[in-house]
Structure formats: C-alpha cells, structure tokens
Amino acid sequence: MSTPLRTAPGSFVWGVATAACQIEGAAARDGKGPSTWDVFSARPGATFAGHTPAVACDHYGRLDEDLDLLQRLGVDAYRFSISWPRVLPDGRGAANSRGLDFYSRLVDGLLRRGIRPYATLFHWDAPQALDELGGFGHPDSPSWFADYASLVARALEDRVKHFFTLNEPHAFIEGGLRHGRHAPGRQLPLADVLQAAHHALLAHGDAVRVLRAQVSDAWISWAPVLVGSCPADPNDPADVAAAERATFGLTSDALRSTAFWMDPVYLGHYPEESERVFGAAFPRIGTGDMERIRAPLDACSFNLYDFGRVRAGRDGAPEVVPFPVGSPRTAFNWPITPEAHFWGPLWAWQRYGLPVLIAENGLSCRDWVHLDGRVHDGDRVDFLKRHLNELARARRAGVPVLGYFHWSLLDNFEWNHGYRERFGLVHVDFETLVRTPKDSFHAYAAHIADARSS
C-alpha cells in the first residue's frame, strides 16, 4: 500500500472505530439493562436471518485480546461507544457499577498500550426503559441524556478527554421512528419524527455543556453522516457548484440530509428551506433551543461513505448522473466514490469553518479465511489507498484534516443486516469467535507506521 498521506508524529490522528451494541455481546450480563436493539432484534423478521447482538463478537469477554489487536494495528486512537443501558440499566436513576467498571478497564487498557480513547456517548442502543416512555420523542429526553453524559464524565473524566455525543442521528430517528427498519421499529407521523429529531439535537447540545463543565481540557464533537454528491466533471465549475448545492440542499423530507442535522449544530439554525419542505410537520422550537443546540465544538467531524454524482442542469440546478454500468460497488451495493474524501472535507471546512475529522469510513466485503489461514481482502486494501489519497489531496488544498478513523476494527453485528456484512479489518468467525487479522489490517498498520516515519 502506498503512503499518500504523510503526517508528522502527533499531527494527525490515525484511528479505528467500533460501537458497543455491534461488538460487546453480554446483552444481559453483569447488570446491563435491555436496549432497544435487544428488543427489536428479537422481533420476527426485524433483522437478517433473525440475528441479534446477544453475543456479537463477545468483546465484553475478550477485551484484552481486542486491545492487543489495537496495539498491533498501531493506531493513535480508538473510537468506541458506551452502552447507555449497560451503565444505566433503566436509562436513569441508579448506575450499574459493573458496567462502569468495564469501560474503566477498557480505558485503562488503552492508555497502557499508548492508545488515546475517543468515547461516543450514543451509538443507537437506547435503554428500552426510556423508549417505553417515548424515547427521544419525550420532551424530557434531553435532560435524560445530559444526566447520562454527566455520569460518564464523572467516571472517566480523569482519563478520557475526547468525546462524541451522538452517532448518525438520522439513522435512529428516521430509520427507527419513521421507516421502522432500525430500533425501536416504529412508523410515526412526520411531525412526531421531526420533534424527536429536535429533541435529539437538544440532547446533543446539553451533553456538550455537561462535558465542558465536568471534563477539564475536553475535546468534544459528534458524528453525523455527511451525505453528498461529487461533480460529474470536477473541472467544470458549474458541476462543482451543483454538487456542493446538492450536498447541502434540502429538497425532500428525507432526514438523511447533511444540512438538516449539521446547520443547527454549527450555524444555529435549520436550513432556510426547512419550513417550506416540512410544512406543518416542522418541529416546535422553544425559546433558547437553537442556542442550546449550537454548543461550541472542537471539530466538524462526520462519518463519510459514498457520495452520488451530479451535473449542473438548467439554472445550475443539480441533476443526478447515474454511475457507469459495472462501476465498483461494495458488498452492501454502495458505490465506491473515494473523491468524496476530497469534496466532503473541503465543503464542510468552507461552510462550517472548523477543522475536519473523519469519524468513520469503511466498506463491507465478502471476506473469508483462505486455505492458507489468511484473509485476502484486496478490495479493502485498494479502498483504503484510494480514500487516503483523496484525503491527502484535501489536506494539500488547505483543509485542516485532524484525523481518520477506519470502520471497523472487527466484523460485527451490522444492525438490521445482522452478521451478513463484514466491515472489519479483523475477520471474526461468529461460531468460534476466533479473530483473524485481514490483509487490510496489515496494510493499514504499515501505512500508519510509514506515515509517521516520513
């Protein structure tokens, strides 16, 4: 693997990411309460082949083994999430000391290995007890989340300084409350979904303030997904302008939208066209709400996967350009668009004025252990090379890119797709739980080492 992204030691964060529900297992062990995903995945037909996160990768029971893998990989940082119902079984009230102890051991293990912990407070596994009260649809949900953030801060603030609040809120709001394909599996009226979205943004802002108050020298951000389009002709200024317009435009009531989530957090208001697009369903906004949501952050961090392609049509309006027949796609059937790692960071920096961090990026492949005992995932190796090339181009263009977190360390429970999709740098046999580092694991490790030595 070539080394297009050369970084001085300490100037760039090389990382890898996971989520609690997807890897921990131990769904009812040591006092953990049920999560919405525990309950949802037990519903017939909710997930691929009825898969559940009950065991997942048993990261809970194999913690040291997985931390050793992180050390072998050579990353600077590990982005993990904390399971809200593991530390607060009922979502509020009495804390579960055994759950807090697990994350304390995780953090201590990282620090002993010279790896910086980046903790995500919420990666979709909400406490079932709070969901039964209405979840993020309840007006008290921001205070529930802030209290949870305070608990985590008290437990870890002496060792953890880097925090993300929410991961991809469109997924647990629209996917979970509107389309029903994610937990908790509801299909609510749009007005109720939008009000829950507003509460989630308030929860984010309130948690930021709690963390700032309790954690000295805190670095805080969040991880929405940057949804966008690349220009069909990158040398045509009209196509470039159309692609940027498509990336931040709000032309339908779909919540898988960049500006709907990021504008309130970074600019203090919903996109101008929101009220026209959503009409009477637009959420009720209380006095001071937008100031609460716009709590200052340290980076414009986001998850970045595939982009679409557009060209400038009449009056410069974006027109979708289909991908060529036979163009590369992941096992998930997502188009492979490494150029998103140039255009996305560039436009985010120009629009929001904060340094950029890639909080997630990766792909699913059809990986298996070969007869030689290794996992030869050449597609992922090539994917990494192409995407890091484009991120290097963004840095050369003046974008302050702070770091890159690859998704994911381990093959894991891929939500409603169960164990069908493999995103890991490490292959997991879900029958035996044996870990096998893939070729991409070794390639990423070599790239990090080479980048540091340049």
N, C-alpha and C positions, 0 to 999 in steps of 0.2 A: 504494500500500500504506500503510495507516495505521501509526502508531507507538505501539502499546500498551505496549511495553516500553522505557521511557525510562531511560537509565543515565548517570550522571556519567562523564566520561572516566576510564578506568582502573579503574572499579568493577565492570566486567562484561567478560568475555572473549567477543568475537564471533569465531567461527571457522568453519572448514570442514575436512573430513576426507577422506582417501583411504587406500588400502592398497597396498603395494608390488606384490604379485602382480597386482593388478587394473589397474594403470596403467603400470608401468615397461616391460614388454616386455623386450627384450635378455636373453632367457632363458638364453642360453649365451655371452654376450658378456663380455669383459674378466675372465675367470676365474671367473664365477659358476658354482656347482655346481647340479645339478638339485634342484628342490624336489619335495615330494610332489605338488603340483598340476601341475607339468610332467609328471610320470609318469602321474598319474591321468587328466588330461585327454586324454592320448594313447590311452587305453583306449577301444575302440569302444563307443559308447553311454553313456559316462560323463557327457558334457555335451551340452547342446542343440546339435544340428547338428554335433557334433564340434569345437566351438570350443575353442581353447586360449589360454593367456596369453602365447604366444611373442612376440607383437608388442604386444598390448593397445593402449595409447594412445601407445606409444613415449615415455613421459615421460622415460625414461633419455636419449634422444637429443634431446628437446625441452625440456630442463629450464628454460632461461631464458625460453622462451615461456610456460611454465606459471607460473613465478614472477611474470612480468609480469601474468598474469591475476589472480593472487592480490593483487597490488598494486592493480590496477584495482578489484577487488572491495572493497578497503578493510578486510579483516579484521584483527583484532589478532593472531590466532594461526592456525597451520596444524598440524593433526594429521596426520602421515604415519607410515608404518611402515617399519621397516628389514627388509630381506630377510635372514634368517639365513644362507641358503646363498650370498648374494652376498658377505658379509663373511667367512664361514667355509664354504668350499665343501664340506667334509666334516662340517660341524657342530661340529667341534672341531679342535684342532691348529693348523696354520699359517693365519694370517689372509691374506686377499686384499687387498693394499694398494689395488688399483684399485677394488674395491668400497667400501672405507672412504673412498677419495677422493671417490667420487660423493656420499656422504652429507655429507662435509665441504663440498663445493661447494654442495650443497643448503642446508645450514645457513647458510653464509656468504651465499648469495644471499638467503635470507630476512631475515637480520639487516641486510643493506644496504638492504632495502626496508622496514625497520621492522616486520617481522612476527616474532612470537615462535614458535620451534619447540617443538612438543609431539611427542616421539618415542615411538612404540609399538614395543616390542621384538618382539612376536609377533602377527601377524595372519594366522595359518593356514598360511603357506608354510614348512613344516618342511624341513630338509635330508633328502633322500632317503637319504643315507648313514646317518643316525641312525634313520630309520624302519626300515631293514633290520636294525637291531639291536633293534628293538622300540619305538622312539619313546617316547612318554610311558608306555607300558607297562613300560619298563625301569626298575628301581629307581635307576639312576644318572642318569636324565633330569633330576632337579632340579639336580644338580651340573653337567651339560652346559649347562643354561640359565643357571645362575649364572655360569659361565665366559664364556659368550657376553655376558651383561649386563656383565661386567667389561671385556671387550674394547671394547664400545660406549662404556662410561663413560670408559675411558682415551682413546678417540679424540675424544670430543665434550664432555667434562665442562667444558671451559673456555668453551663457547658454548651448550650445551643444559642447562637446569636442570629442565625439565618432562618427565616420563616416565610412560608407561603400560606395564605389564608385559604382560598378556595381553588379547586381544580375544575376547569371546564364547566362553569355553571350552566351553560346551555344544555349540557347532557343530563344533569339531574333535574333541571327544571322542565325543559321542553320534552326531553326523552322520557322522563319519569312521570310528569304530570299532564302532558298533553297527548303524546303518542302512545304511552304505556309500554314501550319496549324496554325501558330501564326501570329499576326500582324507584318508587313503590308500585309502578304499573297502573297509573290512573290515566283517564282521559277526561280532563276537566275543561270547562269553557275557557276561552282565551282570556277573558278578564281575570279569572282566578289564577291562571298560569302567570300572567303578567304581574299580578300583585305579589305572587310568590317570588318572582324574579326580582322585584323591587326590594322585598324583604331580604333576599339573599345578598343583594348589594349593600343594604344597610348592615347586615351581619358582617360582611367583609370590612366595611369602614369602622364599625365599632370594635372589631377584633384588632384592627391595626392600632387603634388608640390604646387599647388594653396592653398590647405588646410593647408599644412605645413607653408606656408608663412603668412597666414592670421589668423590662429587659434592657439593661444598660448596653449602649452601642449596638442596638438591634439593627439588622438589615431585614427589611420586610418588603415583600411583593406578593403577587398572586399568579395564577397560571390559567388564564382563559386560552381558548384556541384562536389563533389568527387565521381567519377564513378569507381567502382572497383569490385573485386571478393574476396571471402573468400576461404581459403583452404578446400577442401573436407575432409581431415584428418588433423586437427590442430596440431596433434602430429607428423606428418611426415614432416621433414624439407624440403623435396623436394616439397611437396604440398604447404608449406608456401612460398617457394621461387617462385613457379609458380604463386601463387595468387598475390604476390607483383609485379611480372613481368607483369601479366595481368592488374593490376591496373594502372601501369604507361607506359604500352606499347602503341604503335600506329601502329596497324596492318591493319587498313582500313581508308577510307577517311571520316568516320563519325566524326563529331565535338563534339559529346557527349563523350568527352575524357578528362581525368584528365590532362595528361602531356601537351597536346596542349595548354591549357589555363594557367596552373599553372607554368610550366617550364619557360616561358618567364618572368613572373612576379617575380618569386623567384630566378631563376637561370640566367636570362638574355639571354636565347636563346630558340629557338624552339627545340623540341625533335630531336635527331640525325636522326631518320628515316623519318622526315617530308618531306624533298625534294624528297626522293625516293617514298613515299606514294602518295604525291600530284603531283609530276612531274611538268609539265609546268604550272599548276594552282597555284603553290606556290606563295605567295604574294610578291610583290616588297617591299624590305626593304631599307629605306633610311639611309643615314649616321646618326648615333646617335640614330636611332629609338629604338634599344634594351636597350640603357641606359635610354631613356625616360620611357620605359615600366617598367624597373626594379627600380622603385622608392621605396625606403625602406618602408616597412610596419611593423606594430607592432604585427601582429599575422598571422598565417596561418589559416584563418577562411574559412569555407566552409559549404555548405548545404549537409546533409548526410541522404540519404534514404536507399533504398535496394541495396544490392550487389548481384552479381552472385556467382556461385561456380565452382571452377576448381580443377583439379589434375595435377600432373606432368606427361606428356606423354613422347614421345621419346625426348631424349636430354634435358629433363626438360621443354619442351615447354608446355604452359598451354593447357589443354583440358577441355572443358565445361562439367560439370556434371549436369544433369537435377535434379531439385528438386523432392523429392519423391511425388508420387501420393497422393493427399489430403493434402499436406503441407499447412500451413496457408498463406493466402493472404489477402490483404486489399480489400476494395470495389473497388478500382482502378485496382485490379488484380495484384498489385505489391507483390512479395514475401516478407515475413517478415523475416528479417535477422538481429536480434539485434547484432550479433557478428561483424557486420560492425563497430559498435561503439567501438570495441577494435582494430581491424586490421587497420581501416582507420586512426584514430588519431596516432597510433603507426608508420605506414609507412610515414605519412605526416611529423611527427616530425623528423624521421630519414632522410628523403630526403631533407627537406627544412630548418630544424634547427630553427624553430620559434615555440613559444607556440601556442597551438591549441584552436580554438573556434568553437563550433558547432553553426552555424548561423541559421540553420533551421533543424528541424526533426519532423515528424508527420505522420499521416495516415488518409485516408478517411474511414469513416464507414457509414453504413446505419442507421443513428440516427433519432429518432423521440421522441416527447413528449408522455410519457406513461399516462395511465389513472390517475396515482397518481400525475400528473403535473410535473414529473421529467424526465430527460433524462438519461437512464441507459446504458451508453456506456462502458460496461465491457471490451470489446476488447481493447479500447484505454487505459484504466487503466492498463491492463496487458502489453500492448505495452510499455507504459512509464516505468513500473517497469523493464521489460527485458532490454530495451535500456539503462537505467540509471545504471543497474547492470554492463553492459559491459563497459560503460564509466568509472565507478569506477574501473574496472579491468585495464583499460588503465592507469589511474592515479597511481594505485598500481605498475604498470610496469615502472613507471618513466616518463610517458608522461605528460608534463605540460599543462593540460587542463584548460583553463581560465573560461569557462562557457558553458551554454547550453540554446538555445532559442527554445522553442517549437513552431511548426507551427500547428495551428494558434490560435489567440485569438478567432476569430469569424468564423462561417461558412460564406462563401463568394463566390464571382464570380470566379469560377475556370477556367478562361481563355476560351479556345475553348470548354471546357466541361460545361460551364455555371454554373447553380446552382445545378447541379446533384450531385456533390461530396461534402461531408461535412468533413472538416478538423478541425473544431473549437473545442475549449474547451467550447465554449458557442454556444448553438443552436440558430439560427436565423430563425424565421418564415418569409419567404420572401414576404408574403402577408401583414402581420401586422407589421413586423419588431420587434416584441417582442423578447427579449433576454431571454434565459433560461440557466443558468449555468448547465453543464452536470456533471455527477458523476466524470469524469476525471478532471474537474475544481477543485472540492473539493479535489480530491486525490493529484493533483499536488500542491495545496496550502498547504495541510498537509505535503507533502514530503518536501517542501521548509522550512516550519516552523520547522520541526523536524531536518532537516539537519543543520540549523543554531544553534539549541539549543544543538547540540552534542559537 
